Amino acid sequence: MINEIASVDLAITNIIESNKDNELPKVSVVTVVYNDVSSIEATIKSVIIQSCLNLEYIVIDGGSTDGTVDVIKKYSDSISYWISERDMGIYDAMNKGSKQAKGTWILNINAGDELLTIPYDELRIAQENNYDALCGCVLTDNNIITKPKYNWRIKLYNTLPHQGLFYKKDSLYSNYNLKYKIFSDFAYNIGMYNRKQTVFLTDKIISFHSLGGISNHSSSTNELLSVVYDMGDIFTFSVSYLRFKWKGLISRFKK
């Protein structure tokens, strides 16, 4: 009899915990990858280790030939949807992921990055107050914490790191513009600011971001400035240009 009561109590506890998960905002995490077999497993494991029923995981591979697909298949039971096919670049792949997403919120954690936490309490608050997005902090591999900002500075440089940025799917205005190969998310975020969409900011550290990506190379500055010019005016372009020149001088001085 005692064992039967204990079994009933355990069943009730499981139901309660399940209902708690079902009450959580549904999150779709999207990972895009192409020929990155050395990094993809750590990224996948960082997502699937998150223990919540209301988490959907989508992996979009660009037709890798280096063994990446084998790693994806290894974890396919924990992935809600995955595909491997040729695409037109990272933002085409991210657009595919958003199209497949069924969650209320969409977060992009690409190969080389790692998910640390999902701020469900803050997402619930953001959802209840009709925010269009939520952004948290990102930890980089030099142990610097990047904190999000959502003000006029976003017209000069990207102040909302996509590894910590949850877009509400119903508030998405458009797909990423494939004109930009490196900073289309930056262009989208400027547009979000210009449209006066709202972003809930949190101090929680959402993810780890590797600085080895192309967006962190000095060679990508030209596209970043192109985004600033296209999305703003000559004044914001001039200020952004001078800012990057100044940062370059400081960097060379330190060396």
Beta strands, then each sheet from edge to edge (+ up, - down):
strand 1: 27-33
strand 2: 55-61
strand 3: 81-84
strand 4: 105-108
strand 5: 114-115
strand 6: 133-140
strand 7: 145-146
strand 8: 165-168
strand 9: 199-209
sheet 1: 3+ 2+ 1+ 4+ 8- 6+ 7-
sheet 2: 3+ 2+ 1+ 4+ 8- 6+ 9+ 5-
end
